[in-house]
């Protein structure tokens, strides 16, 4: 009889599949599709639905708070069909029956006042962790430094309707990032304080994979190219720093005392940071006839297409 040889890879895949099936079978019933209970928000525990009293009951004592709640996008939770743990006030504060029967005892319900930053954020992420904007909050600098959602957002008393912010940008960001505020008071700056640009246009305040929580890599600089479309390219002759180090290799993004937000007052000094005669460097040095004490100080007088060119490798016109 001819024997059939089974590949060890097939054996491995079958074993992994059986292990996954066994792990799924051991999960709590509430977490499975078609289970009798709906999936619970993050930070919530399985509780008898009879422990929920509904937002109308909360309104009898907290009428002012409820009016503020009704004016926010959170009122839509009252229409949820997933279950009482997803509806209205109790979707954030937990079941309220014991709180009501206890005469308003705060220890019988979750209150955000006095809760740790981790507890607050865990409650909010129960609903808000499934979008691209909030998915990386766990690795954000705000979370690492114990800045909770309520440091910037107010579900009941928001001063800014967009995002339920406690204060409008950039003043809200300045409360912590005081070192940046002075940059926007310099002679040449992005017009953030005038409201034409917002901090969150360039930074994802809820976290990401990039340094300074930027919304784009330095090599692509999609953040800058949203406005500076003429610099985006692609070009036949690329200026290497634009692709490898990004716009910040030459420009200060927040503000500068130099025109065009340049890091150096003199254009030639900016260029000489790379274009110097250095051993084993692939960057071409300045020609010997470029006298830096005279007319050749402004490199961009001749090299006008400095961000890239479709016509000349030396970025001439």
MARDO-257021 format. One record per residue (C-alpha): x, y, z; residue number from 1; chain. Coordinates in nm, 3 decimals, padded with zeros to 5 digits. Example, Ala and Ser with C-alpha at 12.3 -4.5 7.8 and 13.67 -1.06 7.14 Angstrom:
2
xx; yy; zz; k; c
01.230; -00.450; 00.780; 1; A
01.367; -00.106; 00.714; 2; A
This chain:
317
xx; yy; zz; k; c
00.000; 00.000; 00.000; 1; A
00.133; 00.341; -00.092; 2; A
00.188; 00.563; 00.215; 3; A
00.080; 00.929; 00.205; 4; A
00.336; 01.175; 00.336; 5; A
00.187; 01.474; 00.519; 6; A
00.384; 01.795; 00.514; 7; A
00.497; 01.914; 00.859; 8; A
00.359; 02.261; 00.766; 9; A
00.010; 02.114; 00.725; 10; A
00.043; 01.946; 01.063; 11; A
00.144; 02.277; 01.220; 12; A
-00.149; 02.469; 01.064; 13; A
-00.398; 02.204; 01.181; 14; A
-00.258; 02.218; 01.534; 15; A
-00.281; 02.597; 01.544; 16; A
-00.640; 02.585; 01.418; 17; A
-00.741; 02.335; 01.685; 18; A
-00.574; 02.546; 01.954; 19; A
-00.760; 02.859; 01.838; 20; A
-01.090; 02.673; 01.836; 21; A
-01.027; 02.544; 02.188; 22; A
-00.942; 02.893; 02.312; 23; A
-01.262; 03.034; 02.157; 24; A
-01.469; 02.758; 02.315; 25; A
-01.337; 02.852; 02.659; 26; A
-01.431; 03.222; 02.624; 27; A
-01.719; 03.359; 02.833; 28; A
-02.055; 03.325; 02.663; 29; A
-02.116; 03.702; 02.669; 30; A
-01.827; 03.761; 02.431; 31; A
-01.948; 03.533; 02.150; 32; A
-02.160; 03.623; 01.848; 33; A
-02.525; 03.530; 01.906; 34; A
-02.480; 03.514; 02.284; 35; A
-02.767; 03.613; 02.508; 36; A
-02.583; 03.919; 02.641; 37; A
-02.449; 04.204; 02.427; 38; A
-02.076; 04.274; 02.429; 39; A
-02.000; 04.505; 02.718; 40; A
-01.818; 04.837; 02.687; 41; A
-01.456; 04.843; 02.793; 42; A
-01.425; 04.893; 03.168; 43; A
-01.773; 04.750; 03.237; 44; A
-01.861; 04.423; 03.406; 45; A
-02.152; 04.192; 03.336; 46; A
-02.449; 04.303; 03.550; 47; A
-02.815; 04.210; 03.548; 48; A
-03.001; 04.449; 03.311; 49; A
-03.257; 04.503; 03.586; 50; A
-02.993; 04.708; 03.770; 51; A
-03.026; 04.986; 03.508; 52; A
-03.291; 05.252; 03.567; 53; A
-03.267; 05.463; 03.250; 54; A
-03.171; 05.823; 03.182; 55; A
-03.518; 05.960; 03.260; 56; A
-03.472; 05.849; 03.620; 57; A
-03.135; 06.027; 03.635; 58; A
-03.300; 06.343; 03.504; 59; A
-03.529; 06.374; 03.807; 60; A
-03.231; 06.469; 04.027; 61; A
-02.968; 06.582; 03.775; 62; A
-03.179; 06.799; 03.547; 63; A
-02.905; 07.056; 03.475; 64; A
-02.655; 06.784; 03.395; 65; A
-02.907; 06.610; 03.175; 66; A
-02.973; 06.927; 02.974; 67; A
-02.602; 06.957; 02.905; 68; A
-02.595; 06.590; 02.809; 69; A
-02.886; 06.629; 02.566; 70; A
-02.700; 06.903; 02.378; 71; A
-02.406; 06.674; 02.300; 72; A
-02.362; 06.387; 02.053; 73; A
-02.378; 06.149; 02.350; 74; A
-02.759; 06.179; 02.353; 75; A
-02.758; 05.932; 02.063; 76; A
-02.666; 05.658; 02.308; 77; A
-03.023; 05.671; 02.441; 78; A
-03.130; 05.522; 02.107; 79; A
-02.893; 05.227; 02.128; 80; A
-03.044; 04.882; 02.078; 81; A
-02.745; 04.695; 02.220; 82; A
-02.871; 04.698; 02.574; 83; A
-02.910; 04.927; 02.878; 84; A
-02.537; 04.924; 02.947; 85; A
-02.489; 05.122; 02.624; 86; A
-02.764; 05.378; 02.683; 87; A
-02.759; 05.732; 02.823; 88; A
-02.603; 05.826; 03.155; 89; A
-02.547; 05.467; 03.264; 90; A
-02.332; 05.388; 02.961; 91; A
-02.061; 05.596; 03.133; 92; A
-02.156; 05.589; 03.502; 93; A
-02.268; 05.228; 03.525; 94; A
-02.598; 05.085; 03.656; 95; A
-02.789; 05.331; 03.875; 96; A
-03.045; 05.124; 04.065; 97; A
-02.837; 05.093; 04.382; 98; A
-02.749; 05.463; 04.359; 99; A
-03.118; 05.561; 04.338; 100; A
-03.233; 05.327; 04.612; 101; A
-02.948; 05.447; 04.831; 102; A
-03.076; 05.803; 04.822; 103; A
-02.808; 05.924; 04.580; 104; A
-02.515; 05.752; 04.749; 105; A
-02.216; 05.828; 04.524; 106; A
-02.037; 05.514; 04.633; 107; A
-02.308; 05.310; 04.460; 108; A
-02.223; 05.439; 04.112; 109; A
-01.913; 05.526; 03.913; 110; A
-01.821; 05.893; 03.946; 111; A
-01.546; 06.042; 03.735; 112; A
-01.451; 06.294; 04.000; 113; A
-01.165; 06.143; 04.199; 114; A
-01.110; 05.856; 03.955; 115; A
-00.761; 05.791; 03.822; 116; A
-00.662; 05.890; 03.471; 117; A
-00.648; 05.523; 03.372; 118; A
-01.001; 05.458; 03.503; 119; A
-01.141; 05.763; 03.322; 120; A
-00.976; 05.680; 02.991; 121; A
-01.080; 05.317; 03.019; 122; A
-01.443; 05.423; 03.047; 123; A
-01.425; 05.656; 02.748; 124; A
-01.239; 05.406; 02.532; 125; A
-01.520; 05.159; 02.589; 126; A
-01.691; 05.331; 02.297; 127; A
-01.420; 05.544; 02.140; 128; A
-01.136; 05.296; 02.087; 129; A
-01.264; 05.152; 01.762; 130; A
-01.187; 05.444; 01.531; 131; A
-00.864; 05.542; 01.358; 132; A
-00.845; 05.863; 01.559; 133; A
-00.845; 05.696; 01.904; 134; A
-00.711; 05.347; 01.835; 135; A
-00.357; 05.430; 01.949; 136; A
-00.440; 05.622; 02.265; 137; A
-00.269; 05.357; 02.480; 138; A
00.070; 05.447; 02.327; 139; A
00.008; 05.824; 02.322; 140; A
00.220; 06.064; 02.524; 141; A
-00.095; 06.192; 02.690; 142; A
-00.178; 05.848; 02.825; 143; A
00.182; 05.774; 02.925; 144; A
00.187; 06.097; 03.128; 145; A
-00.149; 06.024; 03.299; 146; A
-00.347; 06.283; 03.107; 147; A
-00.703; 06.154; 03.100; 148; A
-00.975; 06.230; 02.847; 149; A
-01.140; 06.472; 03.090; 150; A
-00.831; 06.693; 03.091; 151; A
-00.936; 06.809; 02.744; 152; A
-01.300; 06.701; 02.708; 153; A
-01.611; 06.770; 02.912; 154; A
-01.921; 06.559; 02.840; 155; A
-02.150; 06.796; 03.029; 156; A
-01.993; 07.145; 03.028; 157; A
-01.794; 07.169; 02.705; 158; A
-01.693; 07.519; 02.595; 159; A
-01.629; 07.403; 02.238; 160; A
-01.900; 07.187; 02.073; 161; A
-01.654; 07.023; 01.833; 162; A
-01.494; 06.741; 02.027; 163; A
-01.660; 06.860; 02.352; 164; A
-01.341; 07.046; 02.441; 165; A
-01.312; 07.231; 02.771; 166; A
-01.142; 07.517; 02.587; 167; A
-01.078; 07.606; 02.226; 168; A
-00.748; 07.549; 02.051; 169; A
-00.470; 07.655; 02.082; 170; A
-00.532; 07.782; 02.436; 171; A
-00.619; 07.430; 02.548; 172; A
-00.289; 07.294; 02.417; 173; A
-00.098; 07.586; 02.570; 174; A
-00.205; 07.484; 02.920; 175; A
00.060; 07.212; 02.902; 176; A
00.273; 07.295; 02.600; 177; A
00.389; 07.637; 02.717; 178; A
00.721; 07.603; 02.534; 179; A
00.540; 07.608; 02.200; 180; A
00.332; 07.920; 02.264; 181; A
00.627; 08.154; 02.220; 182; A
00.698; 08.012; 01.873; 183; A
00.363; 08.136; 01.745; 184; A
00.448; 08.489; 01.858; 185; A
00.755; 08.510; 01.637; 186; A
00.763; 08.731; 01.325; 187; A
00.720; 08.436; 01.088; 188; A
00.487; 08.160; 01.204; 189; A
00.201; 07.938; 01.110; 190; A
-00.119; 08.126; 01.185; 191; A
-00.243; 07.900; 01.461; 192; A
-00.352; 08.176; 01.696; 193; A
-00.555; 08.332; 01.414; 194; A
-00.751; 08.008; 01.377; 195; A
-00.635; 07.928; 01.024; 196; A
-00.436; 07.623; 01.141; 197; A
-00.500; 07.403; 01.443; 198; A
-00.256; 07.196; 01.643; 199; A
-00.456; 06.883; 01.564; 200; A
-00.417; 06.943; 01.189; 201; A
-00.057; 06.825; 01.223; 202; A
-00.060; 06.624; 01.547; 203; A
-00.286; 06.338; 01.650; 204; A
-00.351; 06.419; 02.014; 205; A
-00.483; 06.067; 02.070; 206; A
-00.156; 05.898; 01.977; 207; A
00.014; 05.728; 01.686; 208; A
00.328; 05.549; 01.576; 209; A
00.529; 05.858; 01.481; 210; A
00.741; 06.097; 01.684; 211; A
00.565; 06.401; 01.828; 212; A
00.240; 06.224; 01.740; 213; A
00.256; 06.363; 01.388; 214; A
-00.006; 06.263; 01.136; 215; A
00.250; 06.186; 00.862; 216; A
00.607; 06.066; 00.833; 217; A
00.893; 06.305; 00.770; 218; A
00.969; 06.134; 00.439; 219; A
00.619; 06.197; 00.304; 220; A
00.519; 06.511; 00.491; 221; A
00.155; 06.479; 00.398; 222; A
00.084; 06.719; 00.683; 223; A
00.276; 06.999; 00.513; 224; A
00.164; 06.913; 00.161; 225; A
-00.201; 06.959; 00.253; 226; A
-00.135; 07.333; 00.228; 227; A
00.196; 07.352; 00.038; 228; A
00.081; 07.145; -00.257; 229; A
00.335; 07.297; -00.498; 230; A
00.617; 07.139; -00.298; 231; A
00.474; 06.788; -00.301; 232; A
00.609; 06.660; -00.630; 233; A
00.696; 06.398; -00.741; 234; A
00.988; 06.557; -00.924; 235; A
01.230; 06.418; -01.179; 236; A
01.517; 06.560; -00.973; 237; A
01.443; 06.529; -00.602; 238; A
01.614; 06.727; -00.328; 239; A
01.710; 06.442; -00.099; 240; A
01.646; 06.604; 00.243; 241; A
01.283; 06.667; 00.150; 242; A
01.227; 06.292; 00.119; 243; A
01.458; 06.161; 00.390; 244; A
01.443; 06.419; 00.669; 245; A
01.132; 06.610; 00.577; 246; A
01.051; 06.978; 00.580; 247; A
01.189; 07.018; 00.932; 248; A
01.542; 06.967; 00.805; 249; A
01.533; 07.333; 00.696; 250; A
01.218; 07.484; 00.847; 251; A
01.094; 07.539; 01.203; 252; A
00.731; 07.424; 01.185; 253; A
00.583; 07.641; 01.461; 254; A
00.755; 07.973; 01.406; 255; A
01.088; 08.143; 01.338; 256; A
01.261; 08.479; 01.342; 257; A
01.373; 08.408; 00.985; 258; A
01.168; 08.441; 00.665; 259; A
01.002; 08.122; 00.536; 260; A
01.041; 07.970; 00.882; 261; A
01.403; 07.884; 00.805; 262; A
01.627; 07.764; 01.086; 263; A
01.914; 07.992; 00.981; 264; A
01.911; 08.365; 00.911; 265; A
02.139; 08.334; 00.606; 266; A
02.039; 08.101; 00.325; 267; A
02.394; 07.990; 00.252; 268; A
02.449; 07.886; 00.614; 269; A
02.138; 07.672; 00.592; 270; A
02.268; 07.501; 00.278; 271; A
02.622; 07.463; 00.413; 272; A
02.495; 07.237; 00.689; 273; A
02.493; 06.966; 00.423; 274; A
02.692; 07.102; 00.129; 275; A
03.037; 07.104; 00.282; 276; A
03.346; 06.912; 00.174; 277; A
03.326; 06.610; 00.403; 278; A
03.502; 06.280; 00.363; 279; A
03.280; 05.991; 00.249; 280; A
02.985; 06.224; 00.206; 281; A
02.759; 06.177; -00.094; 282; A
02.647; 06.540; -00.080; 283; A
02.824; 06.763; -00.335; 284; A
03.028; 07.046; -00.186; 285; A
03.016; 07.405; -00.303; 286; A
03.210; 07.490; -00.620; 287; A
03.536; 07.673; -00.556; 288; A
03.420; 07.985; -00.738; 289; A
03.129; 08.037; -00.496; 290; A
03.271; 08.311; -00.277; 291; A
03.058; 08.303; 00.037; 292; A
03.150; 08.658; 00.138; 293; A
02.996; 08.814; -00.172; 294; A
02.706; 08.748; -00.408; 295; A
02.686; 08.372; -00.355; 296; A
02.545; 08.403; -00.003; 297; A
02.189; 08.359; -00.128; 298; A
02.195; 08.013; -00.285; 299; A
01.833; 08.033; -00.391; 300; A
01.908; 08.327; -00.623; 301; A
02.018; 08.066; -00.878; 302; A
01.885; 07.740; -00.731; 303; A
01.525; 07.852; -00.727; 304; A
01.357; 07.509; -00.743; 305; A
01.514; 07.396; -00.419; 306; A
01.232; 07.157; -00.323; 307; A
01.266; 06.965; -00.648; 308; A
01.278; 07.019; -01.022; 309; A
01.151; 06.855; -01.338; 310; A
01.410; 07.028; -01.559; 311; A
01.751; 07.058; -01.393; 312; A
01.948; 06.843; -01.151; 313; A
02.099; 07.155; -00.990; 314; A
01.752; 07.302; -00.933; 315; A
01.802; 07.592; -01.170; 316; A
01.503; 07.768; -01.319; 317; A
